[in-house]
Amino acid sequence: MRSFIILVMIIAMSGCATTYSCKTKSAGKCQSISEVYDNVNKDDSDQEEKDEKEKNREWMRERRLKGPIEGNAILREPKVLRVLLSHFEDEEKDLNLGGYVFVKIRDSEWEIQ
């Protein structure tokens, strides 16, 4: 009985082999986890792409510092007040647990620069 259990364990563990033999007809490749990790994390980008990305980042930084372009319309955010109501008991002796109430003080409005 003991030898039978050992034989079953050996057969079951043989499925944990480190070599892969894919017999798939799909378009993908059969790779180990470490090969996939290396392929995903390797740096394939060109120096030109890096320069272009840095140029775009620099342009966006300058754009943010300058503010809106003159003549453009800007929608200003509404002014909202958040009020916390504590729990209270009303005239009918009902308990109200309270919470937040949001009150719009100023609507959003268009502003032309």
C-alpha atoms as a printed R data frame, in Angstrom:
    type eleno elety resid chain resno       x      y       z
1   ATOM     1    CA   MET     A     1   0.000  0.000   0.000
2   ATOM     2    CA   ARG     A     2   2.836  2.363   0.867
3   ATOM     3    CA   SER     A     3   4.601  1.728  -2.447
4   ATOM     4    CA   PHE     A     4   1.341  2.411  -4.281
5   ATOM     5    CA   ILE     A     5   1.050  5.841  -2.591
6   ATOM     6    CA   ILE     A     6   4.660  6.644  -3.454
7   ATOM     7    CA   LEU     A     7   4.070  5.610  -7.073
8   ATOM     8    CA   VAL     A     8   0.960  7.823  -7.301
9   ATOM     9    CA   MET     A     9   2.903 10.771  -5.826
10  ATOM    10    CA   ILE     A    10   5.746 10.319  -8.328
11  ATOM    11    CA   ILE     A    11   3.295 10.264 -11.226
12  ATOM    12    CA   ALA     A    12   1.490 13.332  -9.890
13  ATOM    13    CA   MET     A    13   4.753 15.233  -9.366
14  ATOM    14    CA   SER     A    14   5.956 14.488 -12.878
15  ATOM    15    CA   GLY     A    15   3.512 17.167 -14.058
16  ATOM    16    CA   CYS     A    16   5.673 19.777 -12.303
17  ATOM    17    CA   ALA     A    17   8.467 19.605 -14.868
18  ATOM    18    CA   THR     A    18  10.489 22.731 -15.617
19  ATOM    19    CA   THR     A    19  10.577 22.231 -19.394
20  ATOM    20    CA   TYR     A    20   7.633 23.283 -21.490
21  ATOM    21    CA   SER     A    21   6.479 21.518 -24.581
22  ATOM    22    CA   CYS     A    22   3.602 23.451 -26.043
23  ATOM    23    CA   LYS     A    23   1.735 21.764 -28.792
24  ATOM    24    CA   THR     A    24  -0.561 24.660 -29.501
25  ATOM    25    CA   LYS     A    25  -1.530 25.874 -32.925
26  ATOM    26    CA   SER     A    26  -2.332 29.405 -31.731
27  ATOM    27    CA   ALA     A    27  -0.438 32.514 -32.780
28  ATOM    28    CA   GLY     A    28   1.236 32.923 -29.380
29  ATOM    29    CA   LYS     A    29   4.555 31.532 -28.191
30  ATOM    30    CA   CYS     A    30   5.095 28.967 -25.496
31  ATOM    31    CA   GLN     A    31   7.352 30.586 -22.882
32  ATOM    32    CA   SER     A    32   8.220 30.100 -19.272
33  ATOM    33    CA   ILE     A    33   7.184 32.704 -16.709
34  ATOM    34    CA   SER     A    34  10.719 34.077 -16.465
35  ATOM    35    CA   GLU     A    35  10.935 34.492 -20.264
36  ATOM    36    CA   VAL     A    36   7.638 36.387 -20.315
37  ATOM    37    CA   TYR     A    37   8.829 38.603 -17.447
38  ATOM    38    CA   ASP     A    38  12.105 39.372 -19.238
39  ATOM    39    CA   ASN     A    39  10.291 40.185 -22.497
40  ATOM    40    CA   VAL     A    40   7.847 42.520 -20.778
41  ATOM    41    CA   ASN     A    41  10.495 44.373 -18.787
42  ATOM    42    CA   LYS     A    42  13.175 44.774 -21.432
43  ATOM    43    CA   ASP     A    43  13.730 48.276 -22.787
44  ATOM    44    CA   ASP     A    44  12.872 48.361 -26.515
45  ATOM    45    CA   SER     A    45  12.274 52.093 -26.817
46  ATOM    46    CA   ASP     A    46  14.441 54.200 -29.095
47  ATOM    47    CA   GLN     A    47  16.250 57.313 -27.994
48  ATOM    48    CA   GLU     A    48  14.097 59.302 -30.440
49  ATOM    49    CA   GLU     A    49  10.925 58.165 -28.672
50  ATOM    50    CA   LYS     A    50  12.393 59.152 -25.304
51  ATOM    51    CA   ASP     A    51  13.376 62.566 -26.655
52  ATOM    52    CA   GLU     A    52   9.883 63.086 -28.113
53  ATOM    53    CA   LYS     A    53   8.215 62.141 -24.820
54  ATOM    54    CA   GLU     A    54  10.505 64.495 -22.890
55  ATOM    55    CA   LYS     A    55   9.780 67.277 -25.380
56  ATOM    56    CA   ASN     A    56   6.025 66.751 -24.908
57  ATOM    57    CA   ARG     A    57   6.397 66.746 -21.113
58  ATOM    58    CA   GLU     A    58   8.376 69.979 -21.241
59  ATOM    59    CA   TRP     A    59   5.738 71.608 -23.466
60  ATOM    60    CA   MET     A    60   2.974 70.566 -21.030
61  ATOM    61    CA   ARG     A    61   4.918 72.004 -18.062
62  ATOM    62    CA   GLU     A    62   5.334 75.340 -19.865
63  ATOM    63    CA   ARG     A    63   1.655 75.317 -20.859
64  ATOM    64    CA   ARG     A    64   0.544 74.819 -17.250
65  ATOM    65    CA   LEU     A    65   2.757 77.660 -16.032
66  ATOM    66    CA   LYS     A    66   1.487 80.121 -18.654
67  ATOM    67    CA   GLY     A    67  -2.174 79.486 -17.851
68  ATOM    68    CA   PRO     A    68  -5.079 79.705 -20.279
69  ATOM    69    CA   ILE     A    69  -4.665 81.194 -23.748
70  ATOM    70    CA   GLU     A    70  -6.147 84.671 -24.131
71  ATOM    71    CA   GLY     A    71  -9.541 84.614 -25.839
72  ATOM    72    CA   ASN     A    72 -10.474 81.126 -24.654
73  ATOM    73    CA   ALA     A    73 -13.539 80.479 -22.543
74  ATOM    74    CA   ILE     A    74 -13.048 78.860 -19.135
75  ATOM    75    CA   LEU     A    75 -15.753 77.243 -17.044
76  ATOM    76    CA   ARG     A    76 -15.223 78.190 -13.405
77  ATOM    77    CA   GLU     A    77 -16.078 75.577 -10.793
78  ATOM    78    CA   PRO     A    78 -19.138 76.098  -8.634
79  ATOM    79    CA   LYS     A    79 -18.591 77.048  -5.006
80  ATOM    80    CA   VAL     A    80 -19.981 74.313  -2.744
81  ATOM    81    CA   LEU     A    81 -20.312 74.387   1.029
82  ATOM    82    CA   ARG     A    82 -20.303 71.107   2.970
83  ATOM    83    CA   VAL     A    83 -22.339 71.299   6.181
84  ATOM    84    CA   LEU     A    84 -22.216 68.599   8.863
85  ATOM    85    CA   LEU     A    85 -25.494 68.055  10.704
86  ATOM    86    CA   SER     A    86 -25.101 66.332  14.035
87  ATOM    87    CA   HIS     A    87 -27.641 63.800  15.270
88  ATOM    88    CA   PHE     A    88 -30.759 65.292  16.848
89  ATOM    89    CA   GLU     A    89 -34.210 64.421  18.103
90  ATOM    90    CA   ASP     A    90 -37.126 66.159  16.375
91  ATOM    91    CA   GLU     A    91 -40.532 67.255  17.729
92  ATOM    92    CA   GLU     A    92 -42.011 63.775  17.213
93  ATOM    93    CA   LYS     A    93 -39.180 62.228  19.272
94  ATOM    94    CA   ASP     A    94 -37.627 60.626  16.169
95  ATOM    95    CA   LEU     A    95 -33.847 60.347  16.109
96  ATOM    96    CA   ASN     A    96 -32.167 61.807  13.017
97  ATOM    97    CA   LEU     A    97 -28.590 60.574  12.665
98  ATOM    98    CA   GLY     A    98 -27.456 63.598  10.700
99  ATOM    99    CA   GLY     A    99 -24.793 63.598   8.030
100 ATOM   100    CA   TYR     A   100 -23.476 65.954   5.393
101 ATOM   101    CA   VAL     A   101 -25.533 68.398   3.370
102 ATOM   102    CA   PHE     A   102 -23.936 70.002   0.316
103 ATOM   103    CA   VAL     A   103 -25.135 73.506  -0.536
104 ATOM   104    CA   LYS     A   104 -24.218 75.196  -3.811
105 ATOM   105    CA   ILE     A   105 -23.314 78.802  -3.001
106 ATOM   106    CA   ARG     A   106 -22.276 79.883  -6.502
107 ATOM   107    CA   ASP     A   107 -23.107 78.178  -9.805
108 ATOM   108    CA   SER     A   108 -20.433 77.394 -12.349
109 ATOM   109    CA   GLU     A   109 -19.971 80.251 -14.791
110 ATOM   110    CA   TRP     A   110 -18.203 80.898 -18.062
111 ATOM   111    CA   GLU     A   111 -15.365 83.368 -18.107
112 ATOM   112    CA   ILE     A   112 -13.750 84.662 -21.278
113 ATOM   113    CA   GLN     A   113 -10.104 85.585 -20.938
